[in-house]
Amino acid sequence: MDLTPDDAARSVAERTRAFVRDTVLAVEREHRGSAHALPEQVRLDLQAAARQAGVFCPHLPPRWGGLGIDRRGQALVFEEAGYSLFGPLALNIAAPDEGNMHLLAAVADPEQQERYLRPLAAGLIRSCFAMTEPAPGAGSDPSALATTARPVPGGWVLNGRKWFTTGADGAAFAIVMARTSGQPGDRGGATMFLVDTDVPGLELVRTIETLDEAMVGGHGELVLQDCFVPADRVLGAVDQGFDNAQVRLAPARLTHCMRWLGLARHAQDIALDRAAGRRAFGSALADLGMIQQMLADSEIEIEASRALILRAAWELDSGGRAAQSTSVAKAFVAEAVWRIVDRSLQICGSLGVSGDLMLGRYLREVRPFRIYDGPSETHRWAISRRAVKRRARERDAAVRGALPA
Ligand SMILES: Cc1cc2nc3c(=O)[nH]c(=O)nc-3n(C[C@H](O)[C@H](O)[C@H](O)COP(=O)(O)OP(=O)(O)OC[C@H]3O[C@@H](n4cnc5c(N)ncnc54)[C@H](O)[C@@H]3O)c2cc1C
């Protein structure tokens, strides 16, 4: 396993580190880390500055205006960008656009790529991804998908309700998952559609109030009512939606880990500075055993998170699906970043919960990550099922004499 990012990626990571500290953090502070209703001009200015700094769009191939960095390199660069809540937005690697760009590059036909991927990669437009539905529809279990797409002359008619569609407010298009065959509960029968957000029959009925605030456009609830989508807006093949979702989901959950690890590192830096400067009971906080334990535990979890991310990134770079390694990384990192930010806040005492630091905001931002991209419990369920199957295969092999028990 070669986990070493190449020199080009290292150099982009170094530039990103400087760019985030010199330019982005001040904008984050000015807006208190809240981007749900960020003025569009702020996004455009940040992205222009990232272009100037040579760090814009690091993840896409050069033909889409990107820097062509592989997944291991992205682990470095995304972590540096994630040091600020606004870093990923500046580099055009924020969710959901980053995952959507990857999906479009992998699955869209050339015409769709010119229409949707080209402007998305350039930061001219934003996008969203609409899979989750209110109960009893798709959630942790995507097979509950209830939104339907009915064939009509020239295309499809979509009906259904979606929610928690990140970035919906202000997005130019949505990638909508709808059922083209079967019933809710069936494991197949889904199709992805590219739906322009200004078409009749698609309405953003509300932006949901949530704990987190750092994702541009917030989390929307959408209603599709007799929404006509032309046949050439099917993304990938009809009935292949669940397979194509895997193309997006495994890398997307890993890039979330990369970005949030950067924020956790920032929280740890704040705690380290405070622990060095603040005195109590005759010594610096940093010299008190229980503070040392918290700082050490966070260091251990930062390094363990990075190692799991790099291992999964290597598998993706090697052409693997990385279903297991991204699941393991996601479950671990989502919980570790929460603990790291929580410890940092504790070390800072009352200052930690105040608006004088950003730690309270950071804590609220990392909490939902234990739910989206698969809740921790869903990943543990999948991981344990794989482990049980693996052990059964090993027992079978032992019975056949092919392996020791
Ligand atoms: C901030 C945020 C942004 C989001 N952005 C998007 C987006 O852009 N597009 C989109 O389509 N969706 C998005 N989502 C939705 C997200 O993907 C879903 O919330 C997630 O898939 C869980 O679905 P659910 O909320 O319906 O929970 P449910 O499916 O109702 O699950 C509830 C709980 O059940 C438990 N559970 C689930 N599976 C198992 C299991 N196998 N064993 C034991 N317990 C289990 C877990 O504790 C889980 O939290 C977002 C969610 C949030 C919070």
The ligand as an SDF file (V2000), in Angstrom:
LIG
                    3D

 53 58  0  0  0  0  0  0  0  0999 V2000
  -27.2100   18.1190    7.5780 C   0  0  0  0  0  0  0  0  0  0  0  0
  -27.7490   17.0850    6.6570 C   0  0  0  0  0  0  0  0  0  0  0  0
  -27.5210   17.1850    5.2920 C   0  0  0  0  0  0  0  0  0  0  0  0
  -28.0470   16.2380    4.4180 C   0  0  0  0  0  0  0  0  0  0  0  0
  -27.8980   16.3820    3.0550 N   0  0  0  0  0  0  0  0  0  0  0  0
  -28.5010   15.5220    2.2080 C   0  0  0  0  0  0  0  0  0  0  0  0
  -28.4800   15.7360    0.7870 C   0  0  0  0  0  0  0  0  0  0  0  0
  -27.8730   16.6940    0.2930 O   0  0  0  0  0  0  0  0  0  0  0  0
  -29.1680   14.8710   -0.0070 N   0  0  0  0  0  0  0  0  0  0  0  0
  -29.8500   13.8070    0.5090 C   0  0  0  0  0  0  0  0  0  0  0  0
  -30.4310   13.0670   -0.2740 O   0  0  0  0  0  0  0  0  0  0  0  0
  -29.9000   13.5840    1.8360 N   0  0  0  0  0  0  0  0  0  0  0  0
  -29.2470   14.4140    2.6980 C   0  0  0  0  0  0  0  0  0  0  0  0
  -29.3220   14.2140    4.0580 N   0  0  0  0  0  0  0  0  0  0  0  0
  -30.0990   13.1000    4.5740 C   0  0  0  0  0  0  0  0  0  0  0  0
  -29.2500   11.9860    5.1280 C   0  0  0  0  0  0  0  0  0  0  0  0
  -28.5680   11.3080    4.1160 O   0  0  0  0  0  0  0  0  0  0  0  0
  -30.1920   11.1090    5.9380 C   0  0  0  0  0  0  0  0  0  0  0  0
  -30.5330   11.8460    7.0940 O   0  0  0  0  0  0  0  0  0  0  0  0
  -29.6010    9.7830    6.3350 C   0  0  0  0  0  0  0  0  0  0  0  0
  -29.4850    8.9590    5.2090 O   0  0  0  0  0  0  0  0  0  0  0  0
  -30.4670    9.0830    7.3880 C   0  0  0  0  0  0  0  0  0  0  0  0
  -31.7810    8.9860    6.9430 O   0  0  0  0  0  0  0  0  0  0  0  0
  -32.9810    9.4760    7.8960 P   0  0  0  0  0  0  0  0  0  0  0  0
  -32.6570   10.8500    8.3480 O   0  0  0  0  0  0  0  0  0  0  0  0
  -34.2520    9.2700    7.1600 O   0  0  0  0  0  0  0  0  0  0  0  0
  -32.8880    8.5610    9.1610 O   0  0  0  0  0  0  0  0  0  0  0  0
  -33.6330    7.1490    9.3720 P   0  0  0  0  0  0  0  0  0  0  0  0
  -33.4600    6.3070    8.1580 O   0  0  0  0  0  0  0  0  0  0  0  0
  -35.0040    7.4170    9.8580 O   0  0  0  0  0  0  0  0  0  0  0  0
  -32.7540    6.5440   10.5480 O   0  0  0  0  0  0  0  0  0  0  0  0
  -32.8870    7.0150   11.8940 C   0  0  0  0  0  0  0  0  0  0  0  0
  -31.8510    6.3610   12.7610 C   0  0  0  0  0  0  0  0  0  0  0  0
  -31.9960    4.9650   12.7190 O   0  0  0  0  0  0  0  0  0  0  0  0
  -30.7620    4.3370   13.0250 C   0  0  0  0  0  0  0  0  0  0  0  0
  -30.4160    3.3150   12.0230 N   0  0  0  0  0  0  0  0  0  0  0  0
  -30.3670    3.4460   10.6820 C   0  0  0  0  0  0  0  0  0  0  0  0
  -29.9480    2.3040   10.0950 N   0  0  0  0  0  0  0  0  0  0  0  0
  -29.7580    1.4220   11.1090 C   0  0  0  0  0  0  0  0  0  0  0  0
  -29.3270    0.0680   11.1790 C   0  0  0  0  0  0  0  0  0  0  0  0
  -29.0410   -0.6330   10.0620 N   0  0  0  0  0  0  0  0  0  0  0  0
  -29.2360   -0.5310   12.4010 N   0  0  0  0  0  0  0  0  0  0  0  0
  -29.5370    0.1650   13.5230 C   0  0  0  0  0  0  0  0  0  0  0  0
  -29.9510    1.4370   13.5270 N   0  0  0  0  0  0  0  0  0  0  0  0
  -30.0510    2.0510   12.3400 C   0  0  0  0  0  0  0  0  0  0  0  0
  -29.7160    5.4510   13.0650 C   0  0  0  0  0  0  0  0  0  0  0  0
  -29.4550    5.8050   14.4110 O   0  0  0  0  0  0  0  0  0  0  0  0
  -30.4130    6.5820   12.3490 C   0  0  0  0  0  0  0  0  0  0  0  0
  -29.8940    7.8420   12.7430 O   0  0  0  0  0  0  0  0  0  0  0  0
  -28.7690   15.1400    4.9400 C   0  0  0  0  0  0  0  0  0  0  0  0
  -28.9530   15.0240    6.3270 C   0  0  0  0  0  0  0  0  0  0  0  0
  -28.4530   15.9740    7.1790 C   0  0  0  0  0  0  0  0  0  0  0  0
  -28.6960   15.8300    8.6550 C   0  0  0  0  0  0  0  0  0  0  0  0
  1  2  1  0
  2  3  1  0
  2 52  2  0
  3  4  2  0
  4  5  1  0
  4 50  1  0
  5  6  2  0
  6  7  1  0
  6 13  1  0
  7  8  2  0
  7  9  1  0
  9 10  1  0
 10 11  2  0
 10 12  1  0
 12 13  2  0
 13 14  1  0
 14 15  1  0
 14 50  1  0
 15 16  1  0
 16 17  1  0
 16 18  1  0
 18 19  1  0
 18 20  1  0
 20 21  1  0
 20 22  1  0
 22 23  1  0
 23 24  1  0
 24 25  2  0
 24 26  1  0
 24 27  1  0
 27 28  1  0
 28 29  2  0
 28 30  1  0
 28 31  1  0
 31 32  1  0
 32 33  1  0
 33 34  1  0
 33 48  1  0
 34 35  1  0
 35 36  1  0
 35 46  1  0
 36 37  1  0
 36 45  1  0
 37 38  2  0
 38 39  1  0
 39 40  1  0
 39 45  2  0
 40 41  1  0
 40 42  2  0
 42 43  1  0
 43 44  2  0
 44 45  1  0
 46 47  1  0
 46 48  1  0
 48 49  1  0
 50 51  2  0
 51 52  1  0
 52 53  1  0
M  END
$$$$
